[in-house]
């Protein structure tokens, strides 16, 4: 958590993840989140908690970057004198005496395409995968625009699509919006990793031979 930042955001679509956890695990997840935002650097060997917490951690980092950018803008505005000064009485009078501009004419045409555009909002998660993860042109052009290699961007898309499938975002938004979210989150995630480099986490030990009865 950044200095002097006393709050954080939990998004309502987290219910899609938490509702699948037993009450005990959900409580442990919430405690893990609180420890994390209080800079306690919590660790767990519980694979379920690791999987549930990972997208939350990434979103918290993205929100922190946005918050720090906002604070920096506020600091810059303060150095530049803060808000613009209110107009003087003379300026108000001059503005009042000026001849008002005529309203622009706006022509709105309604066609049968409206129904077609509405239908584009309804799609399955598999369609999103086809339009992103299996769309080589999208992957290559996006990786080039983001100045990254194809494998790095493709791995991020896989992770982001899995996260959006859990929260239901991939079916909620238009395909174009999903692509923009992926690209924007890649930029934010890259900036977050630069500011907050991750240390290697110890992986839980697994038995080589597991017999199910």
C-alpha positions in Angstrom: 0.0 0.0 0.0 1.3 3.4 -0.9 2.2 5.9 1.8 -0.9 7.8 3.2 -3.3 5.5 1.3 -5.7 4.1 3.8 -8.2 2.3 1.5 -8.4 0.0 -1.5 -11.1 -1.2 -3.9 -12.6 -4.7 -4.0 -14.8 -5.1 -7.1 -18.2 -6.6 -6.9 -17.5 -9.2 -9.6 -15.2 -10.9 -7.1 -18.3 -12.7 -5.9 -17.9 -15.1 -8.9 -14.7 -16.3 -7.3 -15.5 -16.2 -3.6 -18.9 -17.9 -4.0 -17.0 -21.0 -5.2 -14.9 -21.2 -2.1 -16.0 -22.8 1.2 -16.7 -20.2 3.9 -13.4 -21.1 5.7 -11.4 -20.5 2.6 -13.2 -17.3 1.8 -12.3 -16.0 5.2 -8.7 -17.0 4.7 -8.7 -15.2 1.4 -10.1 -12.0 2.9 -7.5 -12.1 5.6 -4.8 -12.7 3.1 -6.0 -9.6 1.1 -5.9 -7.4 4.2 -2.4 -8.6 5.1 -1.2 -7.9 1.5 -2.6 -4.3 1.4 -1.0 -3.6 4.8 2.4 -4.6 3.3 2.7 -7.8 5.4 3.8 -9.8 2.4 1.7 -12.9 3.3 2.7 -16.3 1.9 0.7 -19.4 1.6 1.2 -23.0 0.4 -2.5 -23.4 -0.2 -2.9 -23.8 -4.0 -6.6 -22.8 -3.9 -5.8 -19.5 -2.1 -2.9 -18.8 -4.5 -5.2 -19.2 -7.5 -8.0 -17.1 -6.0 -5.6 -14.4 -4.8 -3.5 -14.0 -8.0 -6.0 -12.0 -10.1 -6.9 -9.9 -7.0 -3.3 -9.1 -6.4 -2.8 -8.0 -10.1 -5.8 -5.8 -9.9 -4.6 -4.2 -6.7 -1.3 -3.4 -8.3 -3.0 -1.9 -11.4 -5.2 0.2 -9.1 -2.2 1.4 -7.1 -0.4 2.5 -10.3 -3.6 4.4 -11.4 -3.8 6.0 -7.9 -0.1 7.1 -8.0 -0.5 8.6 -11.5 -3.6 10.5 -10.2 -1.6 11.8 -7.2 1.3 12.8 -9.4 -1.1 14.8 -11.7 -2.7 16.5 -8.6 0.8 17.4 -7.4 1.7 18.8 -10.8 -1.5 20.9 -11.0 -0.7 22.2 -7.5 2.7 23.4 -8.6 1.1 25.1 -11.6 -1.2 27.1 -9.4 -4.1 24.6 -8.8 -7.5 25.2 -10.4 -8.0 27.9 -13.0 -8.9 31.3 -11.5 -12.6 32.3 -11.6 -13.4 34.9 -14.3 -13.5 38.5 -13.2 -16.7 40.6 -13.4 -15.4 42.3 -16.6 -14.8 38.9 -18.3 -18.3 37.7 -17.3 -19.8 40.9 -18.8 -17.9 40.5 -22.0 -19.0 36.9 -22.3 -22.6 37.9 -21.7 -22.6 40.6 -24.4 -21.1 38.3 -27.1 -23.6 37.0 -29.6 -24.5 33.4 -28.6 -23.4 30.8 -31.1 -26.1 28.9 -33.0 -26.5 25.3 -32.0 -25.0 22.8 -34.3 -27.4 20.8 -36.4 -27.3 17.2 -35.6 -28.9 14.6 -37.8 -29.6 11.2 -36.3 -30.4 8.3 -38.7 -31.9 5.2 -37.2 -31.6 2.0 -39.3 -32.1 -1.7 -39.0 -28.4 -1.9 -38.1 -29.3 -1.0 -34.5 -30.5 -4.5 -33.9 -27.4 -6.0 -35.4 -25.1 -3.8 -33.2 -27.0 -4.8 -30.1 -26.6 -8.5 -31.0 -22.8 -8.1 -31.1 -22.9 -7.6 -27.4 -23.9 -11.2 -26.9 -21.2 -13.7 -27.4 -19.6 -16.7 -25.6 -16.2 -16.9 -24.0 -15.1 -19.3 -26.7 -15.8 -16.5 -29.3 -13.6 -14.2 -27.3 -10.8 -16.8 -27.3 -11.1 -17.1 -31.1 -10.9 -13.4 -31.6 -7.9 -12.9 -29.3 -5.9 -15.9 -28.3 -6.3 -17.7 -31.7 -6.2 -14.5 -33.7 -2.5 -14.3 -34.8 -3.0 -11.0 -36.5 -4.3 -9.4 -33.4 -1.5 -10.9 -31.3 1.3 -9.9 -33.6 0.0 -6.4 -34.2 -0.6 -5.8 -30.5 2.8 -7.1 -29.5 4.4 -4.9 -32.0 2.4 -1.8 -30.9 3.3 -2.6 -27.2 7.0 -3.1 -28.0 7.0 -6.6 -26.5 7.7 -10.1 -27.9 4.8 -12.3 -29.1 5.2 -15.0 -26.4 5.1 -12.5 -23.5 1.9 -10.8 -24.8 0.3 -14.2 -25.7 1.0 -15.5 -22.1 -0.6 -12.3 -20.7 -3.6 -12.8 -22.9 -4.1 -16.3 -21.6 -3.9 -15.2 -18.0 -6.2 -12.2 -18.6 -8.8 -14.3 -20.5 -8.8 -16.8 -17.6 -9.4 -14.0 -15.2 -12.2 -12.5 -17.3 -13.8 -15.9 -17.6 -14.1 -16.1 -13.8 -15.5 -12.6 -13.4 -17.8 -12.9 -16.5 -16.3 -9.9 -18.2 -15.4 -11.7 -21.4 -19.1 -12.3 -22.1 -20.3 -9.0 -20.6 -18.4 -6.6 -22.9 -18.3 -6.2 -26.7 -15.3 -8.0 -28.3 -13.7 -4.7 -29.2 -13.9 -3.6 -25.6 -12.4 -6.9 -24.4 -9.4 -6.4 -26.7 -8.9 -2.8 -25.4 -9.1 -4.0 -21.8 -6.4 -6.6 -22.5 -4.1 -4.1 -24.1 -4.7 -1.4 -21.5 -4.2 -3.9 -18.6 -1.0 -5.1 -20.3 0.4 -1.6 -20.2 -0.6 -1.1 -16.5 0.7 -4.6 -15.5 4.0 -3.9 -17.2 4.3 -0.6 -15.4 3.3 -2.2 -12.1 6.0 -4.9 -12.5 8.6 -2.2 -13.1 7.6 -0.4 -9.9 7.0 -3.5 -7.8 9.3 -6.3 -9.0 8.1 -9.7 -7.7 10.3 -11.9 -5.7 10.3 -15.6 -6.4 7.7 -17.3 -4.4 8.4 -20.7 -2.9 6.3 -23.4 -4.6 4.5 -26.0 -2.5 5.9 -29.4 -2.6 3.9 -32.2 -4.3 4.1 -35.9 -4.0 5.3 -37.5 -7.2 2.9 -40.4 -6.9 -0.7 -39.8 -5.8 -3.2 -42.7 -5.6 -6.9 -41.9 -5.7 -9.4 -44.3 -4.2 
